[in-house]
Amino acid sequence: MNALVAIDWHVIWLRVFHPNGVFARALWATIYISIVAQFAGVFLGLLAALARVSRFAPLRWASGVYAWIFRGTPVLVQMFYIYFAFSWPTLHFFGFWTVTDAALAAIVALSINEGAYMREIIRAGIDSIDRGQMEAAKSVGMTYGKAMWRIILPQAARVIVPPLGNEFNNMMKTTSLAYTIGVYETFADAEQGYSRFFLADYFLAAAVWYLVLTTVWTLIQIRLERRLAVSERGDELSFRERLTLAWNPWAAWTRGPWMR
């Protein structure tokens, strides 16, 4: 048994820095399935979370059953059932973008599954806001829906965005399961490369691309979290600003204690 595995760097170099058109389409499938499924999942999660805090008991029960079923069963099982139990069309957009029936079924399955998790995330965000905020909004004449949309949810966003970002990060990796129902995405392309040449390096190259996608999203998520935290920080200095003032006493003095 070999202790070391030889890596064909040429294969990895080509797949990462010189991807062909077939691989580009596979990578695009991973990206658009992730984005569409996450957006739909957030929408479903928002509806389920609002149903969870509703005064209408049947809505609360339906929301609870939805989360119970789709959080308690494997997403792969859900994907297989949704794909094989229903007929899905093939969609064509703009004359060059085709969403196959399998890709559409994968989007639906991932969206429904994600909605069950987003329901809990959004519900936790809503619960983190003091109830007095809703009472104050109603006291100035706002309806429940308007107060939720304009007062509660914007504040809850600061609590919702970090786990939402983690969910999207996970979504991009979970799209690899769509290979099992015939979607040609990043993992499917790697598997076909391996089946032709029996080189595991194709999987390593796919891992690099998943790492690139998740890293790009992590940077975007950090930016979003900083934007949402501006109102909380107020005039608090950033780490870079503190270093600048530490190395420049004159700037610190001219800033004045009332600005620190």
Residue frames as qw, qx, qy, qz and C-alpha x, y, z in Angstrom:
[[0.000, 0.889, 0.458, 0.000, 0.00, 0.00, 0.00],
 [0.440, 0.426, -0.016, 0.791, 1.53, 3.28, -1.07],
 [0.311, -0.563, -0.450, 0.619, 1.92, 5.88, 1.65],
 [0.017, 0.502, -0.094, -0.860, 2.12, 8.74, -0.82],
 [0.566, 0.615, 0.549, -0.009, -0.20, 9.49, -3.71],
 [0.372, -0.048, 0.374, 0.848, 1.32, 10.95, -6.86],
 [0.256, 0.761, 0.366, -0.470, -0.45, 14.12, -7.99],
 [0.504, 0.365, 0.475, 0.622, -0.63, 15.00, -11.66],
 [0.106, -0.592, -0.186, 0.777, -0.20, 18.77, -11.38],
 [0.022, -0.042, 0.565, 0.824, -0.65, 19.17, -15.12],
 [0.169, -0.510, -0.802, -0.261, -4.28, 17.98, -14.84],
 [0.250, -0.711, -0.480, 0.450, -4.96, 20.33, -11.95],
 [0.181, -0.380, 0.178, 0.890, -3.28, 23.24, -13.76],
 [0.049, -0.167, -0.678, -0.714, -5.42, 22.71, -16.85],
 [0.239, -0.602, -0.755, -0.101, -8.68, 22.33, -14.93],
 [0.296, -0.706, -0.359, 0.534, -8.08, 25.35, -12.72],
 [0.136, -0.605, 0.167, 0.766, -6.33, 27.83, -15.02],
 [0.196, 0.251, -0.612, -0.723, -7.37, 26.61, -18.48],
 [0.493, 0.257, 0.762, -0.332, -10.88, 25.18, -18.15],
 [0.065, 0.122, 0.735, 0.664, -12.54, 24.17, -21.38],
 [0.398, -0.180, -0.204, -0.876, -16.07, 25.11, -22.44],
 [0.661, -0.289, -0.665, -0.193, -17.59, 21.89, -21.10],
 [0.479, -0.264, -0.599, 0.585, -16.17, 22.48, -17.65],
 [0.032, -0.054, 0.094, -0.994, -17.25, 26.13, -17.76],
 [0.553, -0.289, -0.418, -0.661, -20.85, 25.01, -18.34],
 [0.670, -0.306, -0.659, 0.152, -20.56, 22.58, -15.42],
 [0.316, -0.135, -0.415, 0.843, -19.23, 25.34, -13.15],
 [0.256, -0.166, -0.144, -0.941, -22.01, 27.67, -14.31],
 [0.632, -0.354, -0.606, -0.329, -24.56, 24.98, -13.40],
 [0.543, -0.288, -0.596, 0.517, -23.14, 24.86, -9.87],
 [0.112, -0.042, -0.183, 0.976, -23.34, 28.65, -9.57],
 [0.388, -0.200, -0.263, -0.860, -26.85, 29.21, -10.89],
 [0.640, -0.355, -0.671, -0.120, -28.34, 26.23, -9.04],
 [0.443, -0.238, -0.539, 0.675, -26.82, 27.55, -5.80],
 [0.027, 0.003, 0.071, -0.997, -28.04, 31.12, -6.29],
 [0.499, -0.244, -0.430, -0.712, -31.58, 30.29, -7.43],
 [0.648, -0.325, -0.687, 0.041, -32.06, 27.61, -4.78],
 [0.354, -0.194, -0.494, 0.770, -30.78, 29.90, -2.02],
 [0.198, -0.085, -0.054, -0.975, -33.01, 32.80, -3.03],
 [0.625, -0.275, -0.519, -0.514, -36.03, 30.51, -3.21],
 [0.607, -0.240, -0.687, 0.319, -35.05, 28.91, 0.09],
 [0.136, -0.064, -0.355, 0.923, -34.85, 32.29, 1.82],
 [0.417, -0.159, -0.236, -0.863, -38.29, 33.19, 0.45],
 [0.703, -0.278, -0.618, -0.218, -39.81, 29.91, 1.63],
 [0.503, -0.160, -0.611, 0.590, -38.04, 30.27, 4.97],
 [0.074, -0.074, 0.165, -0.981, -39.44, 33.78, 5.40],
 [0.601, -0.241, -0.372, -0.665, -42.98, 32.58, 4.70],
 [0.723, -0.236, -0.644, 0.081, -42.54, 29.65, 7.09],
 [0.343, -0.052, -0.501, 0.793, -41.06, 31.90, 9.79],
 [0.292, -0.145, 0.015, -0.945, -43.94, 34.38, 9.50],
 [0.719, -0.250, -0.502, -0.411, -46.35, 31.44, 9.69],
 [0.597, -0.104, -0.674, 0.423, -44.48, 30.23, 12.78],
 [0.127, -0.133, -0.433, 0.882, -45.17, 33.51, 14.63],
 [0.326, -0.306, -0.437, -0.780, -48.72, 33.83, 13.27],
 [0.415, -0.100, 0.552, -0.716, -51.72, 33.90, 15.60],
 [0.823, 0.172, -0.179, -0.512, -53.53, 31.51, 13.24],
 [0.678, -0.381, 0.622, -0.093, -52.91, 28.03, 14.65],
 [0.898, 0.333, 0.283, 0.040, -53.15, 26.06, 11.36],
 [0.467, 0.824, -0.265, 0.179, -50.38, 28.20, 9.88],
 [0.292, -0.703, 0.617, -0.201, -48.15, 27.50, 12.88],
 [0.835, -0.091, 0.536, -0.088, -48.85, 23.77, 12.59],
 [0.800, 0.589, 0.084, 0.076, -48.15, 23.75, 8.85],
 [0.198, 0.858, -0.433, 0.192, -44.88, 25.60, 9.41],
 [0.515, -0.532, 0.646, -0.183, -43.83, 23.14, 12.10],
 [0.894, 0.161, 0.416, -0.034, -44.68, 20.09, 9.97],
 [0.619, 0.769, -0.129, 0.095, -42.77, 21.57, 7.02],
 [0.003, -0.781, 0.587, -0.213, -39.62, 22.08, 9.10],
 [0.721, -0.308, 0.587, -0.201, -40.03, 18.68, 10.78],
 [0.903, 0.336, 0.266, -0.004, -40.20, 16.77, 7.49],
 [0.645, 0.718, -0.117, 0.234, -37.54, 18.54, 5.46],
 [0.085, -0.774, 0.563, -0.277, -35.05, 18.95, 8.28],
 [0.693, -0.329, 0.595, -0.241, -35.55, 15.36, 9.38],
 [0.898, 0.280, 0.334, 0.066, -35.00, 13.59, 6.06],
 [0.538, -0.289, 0.408, 0.679, -31.85, 13.52, 3.87],
 [0.301, 0.675, -0.122, -0.663, -31.73, 16.07, 1.08],
 [0.048, 0.281, -0.849, -0.446, -30.58, 13.32, -1.30],
 [0.170, 0.349, 0.918, -0.082, -33.76, 11.34, -0.64],
 [0.258, 0.713, 0.333, -0.560, -35.84, 14.47, -1.19],
 [0.150, 0.577, -0.473, -0.648, -34.02, 15.18, -4.45],
 [0.037, -0.029, 0.955, 0.294, -34.60, 11.67, -5.78],
 [0.205, 0.518, 0.790, -0.254, -38.28, 11.73, -4.86],
 [0.233, 0.737, 0.115, -0.623, -38.94, 15.17, -6.35],
 [0.110, 0.474, -0.636, -0.599, -37.13, 14.26, -9.58],
 [0.063, -0.003, -0.962, -0.267, -38.68, 10.84, -10.16],
 [0.143, 0.475, 0.794, -0.351, -42.16, 11.47, -8.75],
 [0.292, 0.798, 0.237, -0.472, -42.93, 14.50, -10.91],
 [0.656, 0.470, 0.351, 0.474, -42.45, 15.50, -14.54],
 [0.239, -0.747, 0.025, 0.620, -40.20, 18.51, -15.04],
 [0.611, 0.777, 0.134, 0.066, -39.81, 20.58, -18.21],
 [0.646, -0.070, 0.130, 0.749, -36.59, 21.74, -19.78],
 [0.047, 0.933, 0.226, -0.275, -36.39, 25.53, -19.76],
 [0.614, 0.291, 0.207, 0.704, -34.63, 27.74, -22.29],
 [0.152, -0.895, -0.187, 0.374, -33.59, 31.32, -21.50],
 [0.004, 0.845, -0.268, -0.462, -32.20, 33.97, -23.85],
 [0.774, 0.575, -0.208, -0.163, -31.49, 31.41, -26.55],
 [0.497, 0.533, -0.642, 0.237, -28.26, 30.11, -24.96],
 [0.170, -0.313, 0.758, -0.547, -29.03, 29.13, -21.36],
 [0.704, -0.145, -0.570, -0.397, -30.80, 25.79, -20.90],
 [0.387, -0.344, 0.670, -0.531, -32.02, 24.47, -17.55],
 [0.398, 0.025, -0.883, -0.249, -32.57, 20.74, -17.89],
 [0.706, -0.460, -0.338, -0.419, -35.38, 18.86, -16.17],
 [0.780, -0.222, -0.450, 0.374, -32.88, 17.35, -13.72],
 [0.303, 0.160, -0.246, 0.907, -31.41, 20.78, -12.89],
 [0.386, -0.439, -0.138, -0.800, -34.89, 22.19, -12.32],
 [0.809, -0.406, -0.405, -0.126, -35.79, 19.30, -10.01],
 [0.652, -0.064, -0.402, 0.639, -32.52, 19.83, -8.11],
 [0.019, 0.326, -0.103, 0.940, -33.31, 23.52, -7.67],
 [0.617, -0.467, -0.251, -0.582, -36.78, 22.72, -6.33],
 [0.838, -0.297, -0.432, 0.152, -35.48, 20.06, -3.94],
 [0.519, 0.036, -0.326, 0.790, -32.64, 22.23, -2.63],
 [0.158, -0.424, -0.035, -0.891, -34.97, 25.24, -2.29],
 [0.716, -0.488, -0.303, -0.396, -37.55, 23.35, -0.23],
 [0.806, -0.224, -0.393, 0.381, -34.87, 21.80, 1.97],
 [0.359, 0.186, -0.210, 0.890, -33.13, 25.13, 2.48],
 [0.336, -0.543, -0.181, -0.748, -36.42, 26.82, 3.32],
 [0.777, -0.491, -0.391, -0.043, -36.85, 24.52, 6.30],
 [0.665, -0.192, -0.264, 0.671, -33.48, 25.62, 7.73],
 [0.127, 0.314, 0.045, 0.940, -33.96, 29.28, 6.85],
 [0.495, -0.641, -0.414, -0.416, -37.29, 29.14, 8.69],
 [0.722, -0.536, -0.307, 0.312, -35.44, 28.56, 11.96],
 [0.503, 0.006, -0.027, 0.864, -32.77, 31.15, 11.19],
 [0.084, -0.462, -0.237, -0.851, -35.30, 33.87, 10.34],
 [0.608, -0.640, -0.423, -0.204, -37.49, 32.90, 13.29],
 [0.681, -0.375, -0.264, 0.571, -34.50, 33.27, 15.62],
 [0.283, 0.184, 0.083, 0.938, -33.75, 36.68, 14.08],
 [0.328, -0.590, -0.347, -0.651, -37.33, 37.85, 14.63],
 [0.710, -0.583, -0.389, 0.058, -37.34, 36.55, 18.20],
 [0.609, -0.100, -0.215, 0.757, -34.12, 38.46, 18.93],
 [0.007, 0.410, 0.102, 0.906, -35.92, 41.79, 18.49],
 [0.050, 0.160, 0.667, -0.726, -37.59, 43.14, 21.59],
 [0.062, 0.570, 0.807, 0.140, -41.38, 42.84, 21.47],
 [0.061, -0.729, -0.282, 0.621, -41.64, 46.47, 22.45],
 [0.099, -0.252, 0.494, 0.826, -40.53, 47.36, 18.92],
 [0.064, -0.363, -0.820, -0.437, -43.71, 45.85, 17.49],
 [0.171, -0.718, -0.612, 0.283, -45.87, 47.49, 20.15],
 [0.150, -0.576, 0.030, 0.803, -44.26, 50.87, 19.48],
 [0.036, -0.021, 0.651, 0.758, -44.85, 50.49, 15.74],
 [0.124, -0.543, -0.806, -0.200, -48.50, 49.63, 16.29],
 [0.197, -0.678, -0.439, 0.555, -48.88, 52.60, 18.63],
 [0.014, -0.476, 0.216, 0.852, -48.03, 54.97, 15.76],
 [0.653, 0.465, 0.108, -0.588, -50.60, 53.36, 13.47],
 [0.247, 0.431, -0.799, -0.340, -48.59, 50.73, 11.63],
 [0.924, -0.025, -0.120, -0.362, -50.23, 47.46, 10.71],
 [0.819, -0.382, 0.419, 0.087, -48.60, 44.18, 11.77],
 [0.834, 0.363, 0.261, 0.324, -47.34, 43.50, 8.26],
 [0.307, 0.873, -0.084, 0.368, -45.93, 46.98, 7.76],
 [0.443, -0.800, 0.375, -0.151, -44.23, 46.94, 11.14],
 [0.894, -0.155, 0.383, 0.175, -42.73, 43.53, 10.43],
 [0.728, 0.531, 0.194, 0.388, -41.42, 44.64, 7.02],
 [0.239, 0.832, -0.081, 0.494, -40.12, 48.09, 7.99],
 [0.377, -0.772, 0.355, -0.369, -39.17, 47.73, 11.67],
 [0.841, -0.363, 0.390, -0.096, -38.60, 44.12, 12.74],
 [0.924, 0.274, 0.164, 0.211, -37.04, 42.42, 9.71],
 [0.414, 0.799, -0.248, 0.359, -34.43, 45.16, 9.00],
 [0.351, -0.720, 0.510, -0.315, -33.19, 44.86, 12.58],
 [0.907, -0.150, 0.384, -0.088, -33.36, 41.07, 12.49],
 [0.762, 0.619, -0.174, 0.077, -31.19, 41.08, 9.36],
 [0.032, 0.759, -0.600, 0.252, -28.10, 41.64, 11.50],
 [0.615, -0.295, 0.689, -0.245, -28.82, 38.33, 13.22],
 [0.872, 0.344, 0.298, -0.182, -29.97, 36.51, 10.07],
 [0.522, 0.779, -0.330, -0.107, -27.16, 37.38, 7.63],
 [0.124, -0.604, 0.786, -0.037, -24.23, 35.49, 9.27],
 [0.571, -0.008, 0.814, -0.102, -25.98, 32.08, 9.39],
 [0.694, 0.643, 0.197, -0.258, -27.61, 32.81, 6.02],
 [0.293, 0.784, -0.526, -0.152, -24.14, 33.28, 4.57],
 [0.305, -0.357, 0.881, -0.059, -23.04, 29.98, 6.05],
 [0.702, 0.321, 0.584, -0.252, -26.10, 28.31, 4.54],
 [0.613, 0.752, -0.104, -0.219, -25.25, 29.62, 1.07],
 [0.001, 0.662, -0.748, -0.053, -21.68, 28.48, 1.53],
 [0.485, -0.075, 0.860, -0.138, -23.01, 25.02, 2.29],
 [0.697, 0.550, 0.293, -0.356, -25.50, 25.24, -0.61],
 [0.416, 0.738, -0.462, -0.262, -22.70, 25.60, -3.16],
 [0.062, -0.389, 0.919, -0.023, -21.17, 22.35, -1.91],
 [0.556, 0.174, 0.728, -0.361, -24.49, 20.52, -1.61],
 [0.626, 0.573, -0.134, -0.511, -25.18, 21.09, -5.32],
 [0.106, 0.441, -0.872, -0.184, -22.74, 18.22, -5.93],
 [0.449, 0.123, 0.838, -0.286, -25.59, 15.87, -4.97],
 [0.611, 0.562, 0.067, -0.554, -27.40, 16.93, -8.14],
 [0.181, 0.472, -0.802, -0.320, -24.96, 14.73, -10.03],
 [0.281, 0.011, 0.945, -0.167, -26.88, 11.69, -8.79],
 [0.521, 0.565, 0.560, -0.309, -29.97, 12.65, -10.82],
 [0.650, 0.425, 0.457, 0.434, -28.05, 13.53, -13.97],
 [0.073, 0.993, 0.027, -0.085, -27.16, 17.21, -13.60],
 [0.772, 0.286, -0.062, 0.565, -23.87, 18.00, -15.28],
 [0.226, -0.963, 0.077, -0.127, -22.23, 20.24, -12.71],
 [0.050, 0.802, -0.581, 0.125, -18.74, 20.58, -11.24],
 [0.561, -0.341, 0.740, -0.147, -18.61, 17.22, -9.47],
 [0.853, 0.373, 0.341, -0.126, -20.16, 15.43, -12.46],
 [0.519, 0.800, -0.299, 0.018, -17.45, 16.83, -14.69],
 [0.168, -0.648, 0.726, -0.158, -14.77, 15.60, -12.28],
 [0.748, -0.059, 0.631, -0.198, -16.36, 12.16, -12.12],
 [0.812, 0.570, 0.102, -0.077, -16.42, 11.87, -15.90],
 [0.273, 0.806, -0.518, 0.086, -12.77, 12.87, -16.08],
 [0.422, -0.451, 0.761, -0.198, -11.92, 10.19, -13.55],
 [0.837, 0.193, 0.472, -0.199, -13.97, 7.52, -15.36],
 [0.705, 0.699, -0.118, -0.020, -12.03, 8.24, -18.57],
 [0.441, 0.667, -0.510, 0.316, -8.47, 8.48, -17.23],
 [0.826, -0.399, -0.373, 0.139, -8.70, 7.03, -13.68],
 [0.392, 0.261, -0.311, 0.825, -6.98, 10.07, -12.21],
 [0.336, -0.687, -0.586, 0.268, -8.25, 11.26, -8.85],
 [0.294, -0.179, -0.007, 0.939, -6.70, 14.64, -9.60],
 [0.133, -0.447, -0.514, -0.719, -9.93, 15.63, -11.35],
 [0.490, -0.702, -0.516, -0.005, -11.64, 15.52, -7.95],
 [0.510, -0.425, -0.169, 0.729, -8.85, 17.60, -6.44],
 [0.142, 0.142, 0.302, 0.932, -9.28, 20.21, -9.20],
 [0.327, -0.616, -0.560, -0.448, -13.03, 20.26, -8.51],
 [0.554, -0.616, -0.421, 0.369, -12.26, 20.80, -4.82],
 [0.363, -0.145, 0.033, 0.920, -10.12, 23.81, -5.75],
 [0.101, -0.371, -0.428, -0.818, -13.02, 25.34, -7.67],
 [0.495, -0.671, -0.542, -0.107, -15.43, 24.75, -4.77],
 [0.542, -0.457, -0.251, 0.659, -12.87, 26.43, -2.52],
 [0.192, 0.104, 0.225, 0.949, -12.68, 29.40, -4.91],
 [0.287, -0.552, -0.524, -0.582, -16.48, 29.78, -4.94],
 [0.578, -0.662, -0.459, 0.127, -16.83, 29.57, -1.17],
 [0.498, -0.270, -0.114, 0.816, -13.92, 31.97, -0.64],
 [0.035, 0.297, 0.313, 0.901, -15.45, 34.57, -2.96],
 [0.444, -0.641, -0.493, -0.386, -18.75, 34.28, -1.13],
 [0.618, -0.497, -0.394, 0.465, -17.02, 34.54, 2.26],
 [0.310, -0.050, 0.020, 0.949, -15.51, 37.88, 1.21],
 [0.224, -0.438, -0.417, -0.764, -18.93, 39.11, 0.05],
 [0.588, -0.593, -0.549, -0.032, -20.50, 37.93, 3.31],
 [0.517, -0.326, -0.285, 0.738, -17.90, 39.81, 5.37],
 [0.078, 0.160, 0.195, 0.965, -18.70, 42.96, 3.40],
 [0.417, -0.528, -0.519, -0.527, -22.44, 42.54, 3.99],
 [0.621, -0.536, -0.505, 0.269, -21.99, 41.97, 7.70],
 [0.383, -0.169, -0.137, 0.898, -19.87, 45.11, 8.00],
 [0.122, -0.321, -0.331, -0.879, -22.49, 47.16, 6.19],
 [0.552, -0.564, -0.539, -0.296, -25.23, 45.89, 8.48],
 [0.644, -0.462, -0.406, 0.456, -23.13, 46.55, 11.59],
 [0.284, 0.403, -0.001, 0.870, -22.43, 50.21, 10.73],
 [0.389, -0.672, -0.162, -0.609, -25.34, 51.50, 12.80],
 [0.824, -0.514, -0.224, 0.084, -24.19, 49.46, 15.79],
 [0.713, -0.011, -0.130, 0.689, -20.57, 50.59, 15.61],
 [0.081, -0.968, -0.183, 0.149, -21.37, 54.26, 15.29],
 [0.207, 0.915, -0.335, 0.087, -18.10, 56.18, 15.56],
 [0.817, -0.414, 0.376, 0.140, -16.15, 53.14, 16.69],
 [0.166, 0.745, -0.558, -0.325, -12.76, 53.04, 14.96],
 [0.952, 0.239, -0.180, -0.061, -11.75, 50.17, 12.73],
 [0.853, -0.346, 0.140, 0.365, -8.57, 48.21, 13.44],
 [0.610, 0.393, 0.169, 0.667, -6.78, 50.00, 10.59],
 [0.055, -0.858, -0.075, -0.505, -7.84, 53.42, 11.91],
 [0.691, -0.720, 0.064, 0.027, -6.60, 52.54, 15.40],
 [0.822, -0.069, 0.163, 0.542, -3.22, 51.52, 13.98],
 [0.370, 0.651, 0.157, 0.644, -3.00, 54.79, 12.03],
 [0.316, -0.878, 0.002, -0.360, -3.70, 56.85, 15.15],
 [0.838, -0.496, 0.078, 0.215, -1.26, 54.78, 17.20],
 [0.721, 0.065, 0.199, 0.661, 1.55, 55.56, 14.74],
 [0.188, 0.494, 0.181, 0.830, 0.48, 59.20, 14.30],
 [0.263, -0.464, -0.604, 0.593, -0.05, 60.93, 17.68],
 [0.050, 0.177, -0.067, -0.981, -0.72, 64.27, 15.96],
 [0.388, -0.200, -0.638, -0.635, -3.71, 62.77, 14.10],
 [0.437, -0.429, -0.773, 0.168, -4.99, 61.31, 17.37],
 [0.189, -0.371, -0.371, 0.830, -4.72, 64.67, 19.11],
 [0.180, 0.092, -0.261, -0.944, -6.43, 66.59, 16.31],
 [0.360, -0.321, -0.803, -0.350, -9.23, 64.04, 16.23],
 [0.324, -0.406, 0.259, -0.814, -10.06, 65.03, 19.81],
 [0.112, -0.011, 0.925, -0.362, -11.48, 62.94, 22.66],
 [0.554, 0.316, 0.351, -0.686, -15.06, 63.76, 21.63],
 [0.680, 0.451, -0.372, -0.442, -14.45, 61.87, 18.32],
 [0.131, 0.358, -0.922, 0.067, -12.87, 58.77, 19.84]]
